[in-house]
Amino acid sequence: MTAVTCTNAPAAKRSFSLLAWVATVIQTRRERVALSQLDAHLLTDLGLTADEAQREASRPIWDVPSHWQQ
């Protein structure tokens, strides 16, 4: 009897990580666009100024908190 090893496991894990990263990028972009479109009243409810919201919305897509990166 011969043993069979799965050599695709690392590639599958990389694919999943890539998909997770792409999903995070898309969601981050959507959230930043939505944030940039909020009016002053809603920003006040969130505890943000218009400048803070604009700064966050204009950050590069790869600039996310480290705890989001897995």
C-alpha positions in Angstrom: 0.0 0.0 0.0 1.3 3.5 -0.9 0.8 6.6 1.1 -0.8 9.5 -0.7 0.1 13.0 0.3 -1.8 16.2 -0.6 0.7 18.5 -2.3 -2.0 21.1 -3.1 -2.7 22.1 0.5 -0.3 25.0 0.5 -1.6 26.3 -2.8 -5.2 26.0 -1.6 -4.3 27.9 1.5 -2.7 30.7 -0.6 -5.7 30.8 -2.8 -8.0 31.2 0.2 -5.8 33.9 1.6 -5.8 35.7 -1.7 -9.6 35.5 -1.9 -9.9 36.8 1.7 -7.5 39.6 0.9 -9.5 40.6 -2.2 -12.8 40.5 -0.2 -11.2 42.7 2.4 -10.0 45.2 -0.2 -13.4 45.4 -1.8 -15.2 45.8 1.5 -12.7 48.4 2.7 -13.2 50.4 -0.5 -17.0 50.3 -0.2 -16.8 51.5 3.5 -14.4 54.3 2.7 -16.6 55.5 -0.2 -19.7 55.4 2.0 -17.8 57.3 4.7 -16.8 60.0 2.3 -20.5 60.5 1.4 -21.9 61.0 4.9 -23.2 64.4 5.9 -22.0 66.4 8.9 -24.8 65.3 11.1 -24.1 61.6 10.6 -20.3 62.2 11.0 -21.1 63.9 14.3 -23.1 60.9 15.4 -20.0 58.8 14.7 -17.7 61.2 16.5 -15.8 62.2 13.4 -15.1 65.5 11.8 -15.4 66.0 8.1 -11.6 66.3 7.9 -11.1 63.0 9.7 -13.6 61.2 7.5 -12.0 62.6 4.4 -8.6 61.5 5.6 -9.8 58.0 6.3 -11.7 57.8 2.9 -8.6 58.9 1.0 -6.2 56.3 2.5 -4.7 53.8 0.1 -6.6 50.6 -0.1 -3.7 48.5 1.3 -3.5 50.8 4.4 -5.7 48.9 6.8 -5.3 48.2 10.6 -3.0 45.4 11.3 -5.6 43.3 13.1 -7.5 43.1 9.7 -4.6 41.4 8.1 -4.6 37.7 8.7 
